[in-house]
Amino acid sequence: MEYISNISEIQNHHLIFKMPIKNQNSKYLYYYKLLYSDRYIHLKYLLFRLDFVSVHSNGKVNKQDPIFEKIKHIETTILESLNQNLNKKLKLSLYHEIIQKDIYQNRQPQLFQPLFLKISGIWEDTTHIGLVYKLYYSNTSSLL
């Protein structure tokens, strides 16, 4: 079962980082698994449905949509939580990737595919840290 969190309700004091392991990607040194736990739930990763409110008539998401700032905020919050101990530069790769992409949202109910963001951990190299994440569309109607 997957639990879809509200991106605005994530609190940094509920973030837990497992001890680092050697990263499988040789470009990075370490990987920190992200967990989230409060009194109601314990999650092995964070999953968000990205709901866009500002979409042009052609279906293209407006770059001024509030979700982009929420993504930047959650990325910064997670990275700063771990960085208190590491003192590295933050690489906001998620925010930069998603703001540069042209995202389209079909508003016809039978064709609507929600976009999801899954954050599973943090990578570390010699000077930076950044999120390990995945963006994907869901093809199921049960998540609507």
C-alpha positions in Angstrom: 0.0 0.0 0.0 1.2 3.5 -0.7 0.4 6.6 1.3 0.1 9.9 -0.5 1.2 12.7 1.7 0.2 16.4 1.5 3.4 18.3 0.5 2.4 21.3 2.7 2.0 19.2 5.8 5.5 17.6 6.0 7.4 18.7 9.1 11.2 18.5 9.3 11.2 17.1 12.9 9.5 14.0 11.6 12.2 13.3 9.0 14.5 10.4 9.8 17.7 9.6 7.9 19.3 6.1 8.1 23.0 5.8 8.5 24.8 6.4 5.1 25.7 3.5 2.8 28.1 3.6 -0.1 26.1 4.8 -3.1 25.6 2.4 -6.0 26.1 5.3 -8.4 29.9 5.8 -8.6 29.3 9.6 -9.1 28.2 9.9 -5.5 29.9 8.8 -2.2 26.9 8.0 0.1 23.2 7.4 0.1 21.0 8.3 3.1 17.6 6.5 3.1 14.8 8.8 4.1 12.0 7.8 6.5 9.1 9.8 7.8 7.4 9.1 11.1 4.8 10.9 13.1 2.3 9.5 15.7 0.0 8.3 12.9 2.2 6.9 10.2 5.7 5.5 9.4 6.8 5.8 5.8 9.8 4.4 3.9 9.6 7.3 1.4 7.5 10.4 0.8 5.0 10.3 -2.0 3.1 13.4 -3.2 0.5 13.9 -5.9 1.3 17.1 -7.7 -1.9 19.0 -8.1 -1.6 21.9 -10.6 -4.0 24.8 -10.3 -2.7 27.1 -13.1 -3.0 25.3 -16.4 -3.1 27.1 -19.8 -5.9 26.2 -22.3 -3.5 24.0 -24.2 -2.9 21.9 -21.1 0.6 23.3 -20.3 1.2 24.0 -16.6 2.0 27.6 -15.8 5.4 28.1 -14.3 3.9 30.4 -11.7 1.8 27.5 -10.3 2.1 27.4 -6.5 3.2 23.8 -6.6 6.6 24.8 -7.8 7.4 26.8 -4.7 6.0 24.0 -2.6 8.4 21.6 -4.3 11.3 24.0 -3.8 10.4 24.3 -0.1 10.1 20.6 0.6 13.4 19.9 -1.2 15.2 22.6 0.8 13.6 21.5 4.1 14.7 17.9 3.6 18.2 18.8 2.5 18.7 21.3 5.3 17.5 18.7 7.9 20.4 16.4 7.0 22.9 19.2 6.2 22.9 20.3 9.8 25.4 17.5 10.4 27.2 17.5 7.0 27.8 21.1 6.1 27.6 20.6 2.3 26.2 22.8 -0.5 22.6 22.0 -1.4 21.8 20.9 -5.0 18.2 21.7 -5.7 18.1 19.3 -8.7 14.4 18.4 -8.3 13.2 22.0 -8.4 15.5 22.9 -11.3 14.4 19.8 -13.3 10.7 20.3 -12.8 10.7 24.1 -13.4 12.6 23.6 -16.7 10.3 20.9 -18.0 7.2 21.5 -20.0 4.5 19.7 -18.0 1.1 19.1 -19.5 -2.0 18.3 -17.6 -5.0 16.9 -19.5 -8.2 18.1 -17.8 -10.6 15.7 -19.4 -11.6 13.2 -16.7 -11.2 10.1 -18.9 -7.7 11.2 -19.9 -6.5 12.7 -16.7 -3.2 11.2 -15.4 -2.0 12.7 -12.1 1.7 13.4 -11.7 3.4 12.0 -8.6 6.7 12.8 -6.8 8.5 10.1 -4.8 11.4 11.1 -2.6 13.3 8.2 -1.2 16.6 9.6 0.0 19.6 11.9 -0.3 22.9 11.4 -2.2 26.1 12.9 -1.1 29.3 13.7 -3.0 32.4 15.5 -1.9 30.9 19.0 -1.9 27.0 18.7 -2.4 23.9 16.8 -1.2 20.7 16.4 -3.2 17.5 14.4 -3.3 17.0 11.0 -4.8 13.5 11.3 -6.4 11.3 10.0 -9.2 8.6 11.8 -11.1 5.9 9.6 -12.7 2.4 9.6 -14.1 -0.2 7.2 -12.7 -2.4 5.3 -15.2 -4.9 4.1 -12.6 -8.1 5.9 -11.9 -8.3 4.7 -8.3 -6.0 7.5 -7.1 -8.2 10.3 -8.3 
